[in-house]
Amino acid sequence: MNVSKNTIVFIVSIAAGLVLGIIGGPAIILLPWALVSLVIGVFSVGNKSAIINGSVFGFAAAFMFMISGYAGQAAIVTRLLPFAILGLVGAIYGLVFSFVGNVIYRRIRREK
């Protein structure tokens, strides 16, 4: 079985998002999320892959962060849709940084 580099980066993006989402913490956690997104962009093959992988990472991190930190009285099932909507903000965050990482990496590689 031949697994492509993009598939591996996609799976790692999901795993990293889940782990960093669970770790959570104060607003300073956005810095490691940005760095991981940049690295995902570096390892993604092409802009489209960087956008997809970064989005998946950002959504997974934001969604898991909200679920793991939920301590409300309402059943968590009632919170999944609002968390998913807020997860889209995380997806945009991951998309932007991953895209930037991919563009910077390709420009550096081209100059060599």
HELIX and SHEET records of a PDB file:
HELIX    1   1 LYS A    5  ILE A   23  1                                  19    
HELIX    2   2 ALA A   27  ILE A   29  5                                   3    
HELIX    3   3 LEU A   30  PHE A   43  1                                  14    
HELIX    4   4 ASN A   47  SER A   68  1                                  22    
HELIX    5   5 ILE A   76  ARG A   79  5                                   4    
HELIX    6   6 LEU A   80  GLU A  111  1                                  32    
END                                                                             
